[in-house]
């Protein structure tokens, strides 16, 4: 049985939240930006497992926080998709690249709006200059995503309100030329439609 390399021990320790193991592997010559076979970095491995202390340590070590794996995940994108507000804050404060895209061509705001992660949407809109009108490869903005992929309920209404208050354009259509207002009406989301109407 072969002995794991310093890089392998480093990646495993990060995923396990073993900060002493991370330090030891780096001291043994591990590449701080080493990646696994799916191109996931140590900081992404730690982020996925919720080990925020390891994430903070690796940021301090100067790792590439924006590196994306084969499915376009990095710590910031992971936090936005999986509703980890603390991780999102850590990454924003570390200067993460807000223009990195998901595999569907959205920025971090897009999946947060899609999934109804209200507090992440609020944080990003109030604390960053993330593009609120980015259109992903499906032809959808964050506003359209929260309409068509939600239930039209209070969280979706608050999400739409935040997006519109922070510059989302209510007239930006989907790929078929249908407006957000029409999309909400077609689904019977009257309260959500009313939110959009206030911003027309």
Buried (B, 14 or more C-beta within 10 A) or exposed (E): EEEEBBBBBBBBBBBBBBBEBBBBBBEEEBBBBBBBEEEBBBBBBBBBBBBBEBBBBBBEBEBEBBBBBEEBBBBBBBBBBBBBBEBBBBBBEBEBBBEBBBEBBBBBBBBBBBBBBBEBBBBBBEEBEBBBEBBBEBEBBBBBBBBBBBEBEEBBBBBBBBBBEBEBBBEBBBEEEEBBBBBBBEBEBEEBBEBBEEBE
